[in-house]
Amino acid sequence: MDAPNLGDLEKQYLAKAVESGFVSTVGPYVPEFEEKFARYVGAKYAVAVQSGTAAIHIALYESCIGKGDEVIVPSLTFIATINPILYLGAKPVIIDVDPDTWNISPEEIEKAITKRTKAIIPVHIYGNPCDMDRIMEVAVRNGLSVIEDATESLGATYKNKQTGIFGKFGCFSFNGNKLITTGGGGMVVTNDEESAGHIKFLANQARDSSKGYFHPEMGFNYRMTNIEAALGLAQLARIETFLQKKRIFWNTYRDSLGDLPFISFQQEYKTAQSSCWLSCIKVSNNIKPDELVLRLKERDIQSRRIFWPANQMSYLKDFSKPCPNSYDIFRKGLCLPSSTLNEIDEVARASLKIREVLTNTTLCK
């Protein structure tokens, strides 16, 4: 669906990492990747970690989120946004999203704030930036921390600034299906020097190396390996090519399907530009998404359903009120082929086949 785009440059970096002998969590590529990544997104500091989930977990931990605290999150997100809140004994407060942008609703955030609310995690879903001005205004007025889940939005901008740098922390993922990959891996970015240093310390089991194997506080084994960072550097060098392709794909689907009255696309705010990590549509005729996925697969077109709303998970139902917008997007939503391994003409042909399936009246009854 969104396979990684790996080539000769990646092979060169990986070979150098192997030849150096630095293949684990020590080596020159990790700090280089951190430095170049921070510069790319416009943050002062970046700390490489083992996954996007680890990034969110350690950012919450550094924000002193713990038992009894509440953290506001959107229902329409990958589950990794929410689980780290539970790891810390805190309570996720799951709220609905805007029906057009599919992002966390600032109005719903306002309604959800209580005396126990400590943080907000806006998720730039499928690469589409949230309304960060309004979210930050609400957060500042109420004394709340903002931890951006930018795991899907590397390269996206809001008012010409990269996502991930509006809150105190921004969290990114380099899983195999993301815009750039390290095989796994993640990154925390911040402008707070003290927090960046402490997160780096925590991610290395909170080891005080000046005293040998001495650990003054509880830490985590969240370090990125030198091999992963080498792959990340090669991918980062190609990021603008990847972004250009993603945006061309998104425009191709809009041009091909946008005139169909029962098709709607995820909308951007006027001041934002999505990274178009995945091109997604909402189909409002009578065809069921599972049937649509099957019909497209018969035509060699891989697609997948939108994320299940978190409030539909049995272990999270006590943390949420009804989220009708999230459920409507899930019930009607579909992610279309978006891998940068595809060529532009392949996506153009796929969009025509998708249109053919969608306009087949025998399927829509």
N, C-alpha and C positions, 0 to 999 in steps of 0.2 A: 504494500500500500504506500509506504513512504520509506523505501530502502535507502541506506546510506550511499553517498556518491564518493567512492574512493578511487584514487588513481595513482599515477606515478609519483607525484609529490608526496603522498602519504607513505608510499613504499620507501622513498628516500629518507624521510624523517624517522620512520620506524627502524630502518636498517642502521642508521646512525645511533639510535638509542640502544639497540642490541649490541652494536660493536663497542659502545662506550662501557658496557657492563652495568650501567645504571638502569635497571629494569623495574625496580621496585619504587618505594616512596622517597628515595633520595636520588637527586640528579638535577642537572641544570635546566631541563625543559620545563619543570613545574613553575619555578619563579618567572621564567620568561613568558610562559603562557599566561600566568596571572597578570603580569605587567602589561602585556599586549591586549589582553581581554579588557582590563580596566580602562585602558586608553581608548579602545574601540567604543565601549558603551558610555564613556564620559564620567566614570567614577574615579575617585582617588585611589581606592584599594580594591583588590579582588583576592579572594582566598579559594583555592581549588579544593574540592571535596569529592567524595566517592559517588554521589548521585544527586539528582534534584531533590529527592526526598530528604537526604542528609542535609542539603542546603537549607531547606525549610525548617527541619528539626533544630539544627544548630542556631539558626537565626531566632527562632522562638525561644530557645534556651537562653541565648545571650540577651534577649529582651525580658528575661526573668518571668516568663510565663510559667505558671505552675498550678497546683491543685486549687480548685475553686474559681480560677480565672476564666473569663469568657473571651472567645476569639470569633469574630464575625467572618464568615466565609460564604461564597456563593454555592448554590446547589448544583449548578451546571459546571462541573470541573472533574478532572481526573482525581481519583480517590486519594492520591498521594498528597494533595493539598491539605486534606483533613486529618489523616491518620496521625501525623506528628503532633497535633494538638492533644490527641488522646494519649500518646506516648508520655506526655508530660503531666498527665492527670488533670488537664484543663478541659473545658467544655466548648466544643464547637457550636456556634450558633449559626445554623444553616438558613440562608435567606434566598429569596427569588432573584431572578435576573431581569434585565431589560429585554422586552420581546424583540427589539430590533437589532441591538448590538450583541445580544446574548451575554453581556457582561453584568457583573454585580451592580445592583441598582442603588444609587446614592440615597434615594428616598427610603428604600427598605433598610439601609444601614442605619439611618436616623431612627427609625421605628424600633430597631433591635437593640439599641444601646441601653445598658443598665449600669448600676453602680459597680457591677463586677466585670464589665467590659474592659479589656486591657489592650486589644489589638484588632486590626482589620487585615485580612489577606485578600487584596484584590487580585483576581486572576485574569490575565490578558488572554482570554480563551481563543484557541486556534490561531493565536498571533495577533488578535485584534485588541488594541490598547483600550483600557478603561478610561472613564472620565476622571482623570487624576486630579484636576483642579478641585472639583467638588468633593472628591474623597479626601484629599488632603485638608481642605477647609473644615470638613466635619471632624477629622482626626485631631487637628490642632485645637479646635474649639472644645473638644471633649478630652483632651490630654491622652490620646490613644496612639500607640505605635502602629506604623504601617509597614508590613512586610510584603513586598510585591512578589507574587508568583509569576515570574516572567519566563518560566520553563519552556513555554511554547512561542515566545515573542521576541527572540533575539533578532535584532535588525528592525523591529517596529519602532515607530516614533510617535510621540505626543508633543505637539507644539515644538517640533524639530529637536526634541530631546529623546534619547533612547529610553525605552521602558526599563525598569529596574533601578532607576536612580532617583525616583521621586520620594519614596519612603526611606526609612533609616536603612533598610536592607532590601536588596533585590536578589532573587534566587533563580538560577538557571540550571537547565538539564542538558547533558550531552549524550543522552541515550541514543541508540542506533537509529531511531526514527526522527530525531530532531534536525534542525537546519544544519548544524554542524555536530559532529559526534567525536567522542573519545572512546567509543565502545560502551562506556558507562559514564560515570563522572558527572560533576556538577560544579557550580561556582556561586559564592556569595559575594556580592559587591556592596560597598558602603563608602561613605565619605568620612566616617568616624575612625580615626587612626587607632584609638585604644580598643574599640570593638574588633577591628580587623586583626589586631595582634592577638587578642584573647581568643578569637575564633580559631586562628591558626594554631594556637597553643592547645586548645581543647581538641581540635581535630587530630592531634598527634598524642592522644591519650593523656593530655595535660602533663606531659613529661618535662621536668626541669632538667635539661641535659647538663647544666653546670654541676649538678649533684649526681650524675649518673642516671640510674633508673629510679628517680625519685618523682613522685606524683603528688603535688600539694592539694589537688582537688580531682573530682571525677572528670574523666575525659571520654573521648570517643575515638574509635579507629576509623576516621573518615578521610584519611589522606588519599590524594590522587597519586597514581604511579607515574614515573618518568615516561614510560611507554605511552600511557594514556595522554599525557601532556604533549608528547611528540606528535601524536595523531591530531590533537587539538590545534596545534600550531599550523600544521599543514592545512587543516580544514579552515581555520580562520583566515589564512591567506587567500582562500577561494570564496569567501563569504558573499562578496558583492555579486559574483556570478550566480551563486545559488539564489540570492534574493531576487535578482532580475528574472530568473526563470520562474520562480514562484509567483511573482506578480504578473508575468505574462500568462501563466496558466490561469490565474484567477480572472484576468480580463477576457481570456478566450472563452471560459465557461459563461461569463456574463454576456458576452456578445452572442453566444450560441443559444443560451437558454433564457436570457433576461426578458424576452418578449412574451414568454408563456405566462398567462395570468395566474397560474397556480404554483409558480415558482418564486421564491424570495431568497435573497442572499443575506448573509450576515452584514450589517451596516456599520460603517466606520463613523466616528465623530468627525466633524468638519476639520478639526485641528489635528487629526490623527492619521497615520498611515500604517496599515497592518503589514506584518511580515508575510502574510498569506501562507503561514506554515501549512495549513490544510485549507483547500477550497471546499466550502460546505454550502449546501442548499437546504431549504425547507420546502417540502412537497405537500401542497394543500389540496390535492384531489383525492380520490378514493383509493389509490393504490397504496398498499401497505409497504413500509420501508423494507421489511424482510423479504417480501416478494420482489421488490425492486432490486435489492442486492443480488438475489438469485438470478433474475433476468439479465442483469448486467454481467454477472459471472459467466453465463452461457455465451456471452459475446466477448469473452476474454477481457472484461473490464472489472478491475478490482475496486470495490468500494467498501465502506464500513459505516456502521451506525454511529450516531452521536453518543457521547458519554451518557450512561444512565445517570439521572439526577441523584445526588447523594442522599436526599431525603427518602429515596426509595429503598435504600439499603436497610435491612432489618436492624442492624446494630446501631444505626444512626437515627432511627425514627423518633427517638425521645428528644433529639436535639433540634428538631425542625418543625415548623408549621407547614401547611400546604404551599407548594411552589408551582402554581399552574403554568407560568410562562416556561419554566425549565422543563416541565413534563411535556408541554406542547412542542417545544423544540426537539426534545428527544423523540417524541412519537412520530414526528414528521421529518426529522432531519437525516441527512446523509452526507458523508465525507467522500469527495470524489478523488480520483487518482491525482496525486500531487508530488510524487517523488521527482527530484531533479535528475534522476537517471532517465526519465522520459525526455523525449525530444518534443519541440513545440508542435511539429506536424502530427506527432502521435496523439498529443492531447487534443488537437483540433479534430482529428478523426474520432477520438473517443467521445468528445462532446456531441458530435453528430449522432453517434450511436445512442448516447444517453437521451438525446432529444427524441430519437425514433421510438425508444422504449416508453418514454414519458407521454408521448402523444398517441400511443397505441390504445385506442378506446376500449379494446377488449380486455385490457389489463386494468382499466380504471373504473370498472363497474363493481 
